[in-house]
Structures are given as C-alpha cells and as structure tokens.
Amino acid sequence: MIGVLSMFAFWSADHPLGVSSVMVRVVGAAEDAVASGHVTATPYLAKLRPFFDWEFALVVGLMLGAFAAWKLGGGEAAEKPRGGRVWEAMAGGFLLLFGARLAGGCTSGHGISGSLQLAVSGWVFFLTIFASGIATAFLFKNGEGR
C-alpha cells in the first residue's frame, strides 16, 4: 500500500512522499503568526513556505492510523504502559525528527521514496535504520520479552 501511495504522490503532485518538512512548515506558520516577516527573512523557512497541504494531511492520517491500530489491537487492555514509556517514545520521536531535518529528509523521504527510485542512498538508509533499530532494541531492552 505504501508503494501505491508513493506512486499516487508522484503521479498527482510530482513530489515524493516525505513528512519531516511538514513540521518545519507548521513551525514556520506558527512563527509567521507571531513574528510576521521573520519567515521571509530566514532563507530556510522562506524556501519551505509555511502552508498546509497533502503532506500535512498525511501526517494527520499517520497519527489517526496509529491511534486506530492501538485501539483495534486492544489499546490499554493489552498492555499498561509504564509512566516513562510515553516520555521515552516522545523523546525518541523528537530525536528522529531532529535527525531527519539534519539529514534533509525522513524515513519516508529517504527510505521509501529513495529506495523506490532505486537511489543507493535510499537503500543504504533503509538498511542502516533497520540495523540500528535492532541493535538499539537489544541494547535498551536487554532481552526483555523473550
């Protein structure tokens, strides 16, 4: 389904899938409301022009889909999360977003769209993210759940 969505994105918008720039545009829009003029004076924000488009709708859909999967999977009845788990997930998400902007793209931009276009960088990224994710899980969970 991701491949079909990616094909549709190329066909309809002539743009690959990617969501990390949405966060920059949202921050730019908020900043424009508070300090108008600063966005146009900042080259990075001016390049990404704050607006809400199909990529923003995709981010909202990702959040709604994750929530629906959690509810359909039993939600709170399936597992009572420790208090720190929510903060760990939020900190991890922030670090992932920061790294995505530092790298110039997110997992969907580099991994999915890049690998679908047969870009070597996309495949290297995909393999690296899976290997580092597995290594991190073993490092932090120390064999829990086996």
C-alpha positions in Angstrom: 0.0 0.0 0.0 2.9 2.4 0.7 4.2 1.7 -2.8 0.7 2.5 -4.3 0.6 5.7 -2.2 4.0 6.7 -3.4 3.1 6.1 -7.0 0.0 8.3 -6.5 2.1 11.0 -4.9 4.4 11.1 -7.9 1.5 11.0 -10.3 -0.7 13.6 -8.7 1.8 16.0 -7.1 5.0 15.2 -8.9 6.6 15.0 -5.5 7.9 12.0 -3.4 6.5 11.0 -0.1 8.1 12.7 2.9 6.8 14.2 6.1 9.6 15.8 8.1 9.4 19.1 6.2 5.8 19.4 7.3 7.0 20.1 10.9 9.2 22.9 9.6 6.2 24.4 7.7 4.0 24.1 10.8 6.6 25.9 13.0 7.0 28.5 10.2 3.3 29.1 10.1 3.1 29.5 13.9 6.1 31.8 13.8 4.6 33.8 10.9 1.5 34.4 13.1 3.6 35.7 15.9 6.5 37.4 14.2 5.5 38.1 10.6 8.4 39.0 8.4 10.8 36.7 10.1 9.8 33.7 8.0 10.6 35.6 4.7 13.8 36.9 6.2 15.0 33.4 7.1 16.2 31.6 3.9 15.4 28.1 5.2 11.9 28.9 6.3 11.3 31.0 3.1 12.3 28.0 1.0 9.7 25.8 2.7 7.0 28.4 2.8 4.6 27.6 5.7 1.4 26.1 4.3 -0.9 23.2 4.9 -1.1 20.7 2.1 -1.5 17.0 1.3 1.7 16.2 3.3 0.2 17.8 6.3 -2.9 15.7 5.8 -0.6 12.6 5.5 0.9 13.4 9.0 -2.6 13.7 10.5 -3.6 10.4 8.8 -0.5 8.7 10.2 -1.4 9.8 13.7 -5.0 8.7 13.3 -3.9 5.4 11.8 -1.6 4.7 14.7 -4.3 5.5 17.2 -6.8 3.3 15.4 -4.2 0.4 15.3 -3.7 0.9 19.0 -7.4 0.8 19.8 -8.1 -2.2 17.5 -5.2 -4.0 19.0 -6.7 -3.9 22.5 -5.3 -0.5 23.5 -4.9 -0.1 27.2 -6.3 -3.6 27.9 -3.4 -5.2 26.0 -0.6 -3.5 28.0 -0.4 -1.0 30.8 2.4 1.3 29.8 4.9 2.4 32.4 4.8 6.1 33.0 8.2 6.5 31.4 7.3 4.7 28.2 5.3 7.7 26.9 8.1 10.1 27.5 10.6 7.7 26.0 8.5 7.4 22.9 8.1 11.2 22.7 11.9 11.8 23.2 12.7 9.2 20.6 10.3 10.8 18.1 11.8 14.2 18.7 15.3 12.8 18.1 14.1 11.1 15.0 12.6 14.3 13.7 15.7 16.3 14.6 17.9 13.8 12.8 15.5 13.7 9.8 15.8 17.5 9.3 19.5 17.4 9.9 19.8 14.7 7.1 17.5 16.6 4.8 14.7 14.0 4.9 12.8 11.5 6.9 12.4 7.7 6.7 9.6 8.0 4.2 11.6 10.5 2.1 15.0 8.7 2.1 13.9 5.2 2.7 10.6 4.7 0.9 10.8 7.3 -1.9 14.5 6.9 -2.3 14.5 3.1 -2.5 11.5 3.1 -4.8 13.6 5.3 -7.1 16.5 2.9 -6.8 18.7 5.5 -5.2 21.7 4.0 -3.5 21.3 6.5 -0.6 17.7 5.3 0.0 18.8 1.6 0.2 21.8 2.5 2.4 19.5 4.5 4.7 16.9 1.7 4.8 19.4 -1.0 5.8 21.1 1.3 8.3 17.8 2.2 10.0 16.8 -1.4 10.4 20.2 -2.5 11.7 20.4 0.4 14.1 16.9 -0.2 15.3 17.6 -3.9 16.0 20.8 -3.0 17.8 19.1 -0.3 19.9 16.3 -2.6 20.9 18.8 -5.2 22.1 20.8 -2.6 23.9 18.0 -0.9 25.7 15.6 -3.8 26.3 18.4 -6.3 27.3 16.4 -9.3 26.1 13.1 -8.4 27.6 10.1 -10.1 26.2 11.9 -13.3 25.1 
